[in-house]
């Protein structure tokens, strides 16, 4: 079994998280999506973080993932002007 350290690179709406996930996968990165709100709901608890998800990637893929994330953030910033 391999030991990898994971680092959170983004937290936000499921729509943006989905977009980032698709772009990361297109460059060979397999991100993990964490949804604490959904986990709490499935366990029968209420949640204050509905719709907020986190993306984590392996530490050895961090640099490549940050480049992808920066490109998406720049694109989204341009589209709101």
C-alpha positions as CSV (number, residue, x, y, z in Angstrom):
1,X,0.0,0.0,0.0
2,X,1.4,3.4,-1.0
3,X,1.5,6.3,1.5
4,X,0.5,9.6,0.0
5,X,0.0,12.9,1.7
6,X,-3.1,14.8,0.4
7,X,-3.5,18.6,0.3
8,X,-6.7,20.6,0.0
9,X,-6.5,22.9,-3.0
10,X,-10.0,24.2,-3.2
11,X,-13.2,24.5,-1.3
12,X,-16.5,25.8,-2.8
13,X,-19.7,25.1,-4.6
14,X,-20.2,21.7,-6.2
15,X,-20.5,23.3,-9.6
16,X,-17.1,24.8,-9.5
17,X,-15.6,21.7,-7.9
18,X,-17.0,19.6,-10.7
19,X,-15.4,21.8,-13.3
20,X,-12.0,21.7,-11.5
21,X,-12.3,17.9,-11.1
22,X,-12.8,17.5,-14.9
23,X,-9.9,19.6,-15.7
24,X,-7.6,17.9,-13.2
25,X,-8.6,14.5,-14.6
26,X,-7.8,15.7,-18.1
27,X,-4.2,16.2,-17.1
28,X,-3.9,12.9,-15.3
29,X,-4.6,13.9,-11.8
30,X,-7.2,11.9,-9.8
31,X,-8.6,14.4,-7.2
32,X,-10.6,13.3,-4.2
33,X,-13.8,15.2,-3.6
34,X,-14.9,15.6,0.1
35,X,-18.4,16.6,0.9
36,X,-18.8,16.9,4.7
37,X,-22.3,18.1,4.4
38,X,-23.5,15.1,2.5
39,X,-21.6,12.8,4.9
40,X,-23.4,14.4,7.8
41,X,-26.8,14.2,6.1
42,X,-26.3,10.5,5.3
43,X,-25.4,9.9,9.0
44,X,-28.6,11.6,10.1
45,X,-27.2,14.8,11.3
46,X,-27.9,18.4,10.1
47,X,-25.3,20.3,8.2
48,X,-24.4,23.9,7.9
49,X,-22.1,23.3,4.9
50,X,-24.7,22.0,2.3
51,X,-23.3,22.3,-1.2
52,X,-19.8,23.1,-0.2
53,X,-17.2,20.5,-1.3
54,X,-13.4,20.3,-1.0
55,X,-10.9,19.0,-3.6
56,X,-7.7,17.3,-2.3
57,X,-4.9,16.0,-4.4
58,X,-1.7,14.0,-3.7
59,X,1.2,16.1,-2.5
60,X,3.3,15.0,-5.4
61,X,0.7,16.3,-7.9
62,X,0.2,19.6,-6.1
63,X,2.3,21.8,-8.4
64,X,0.5,20.5,-11.5
65,X,-2.9,20.9,-9.8
66,X,-2.2,24.5,-8.8
67,X,-1.5,25.4,-12.4
68,X,-4.8,24.0,-13.5
69,X,-6.6,25.7,-10.6
70,X,-5.0,29.0,-11.5
71,X,-6.1,28.7,-15.1
72,X,-9.7,28.0,-14.1
73,X,-9.7,30.9,-11.6
74,X,-8.4,33.3,-14.2
75,X,-11.0,32.1,-16.7
76,X,-13.8,32.6,-14.2
77,X,-12.6,36.0,-13.1
78,X,-12.5,37.1,-16.8
79,X,-16.0,35.9,-17.4
80,X,-17.5,38.0,-14.6
81,X,-16.3,41.3,-15.9
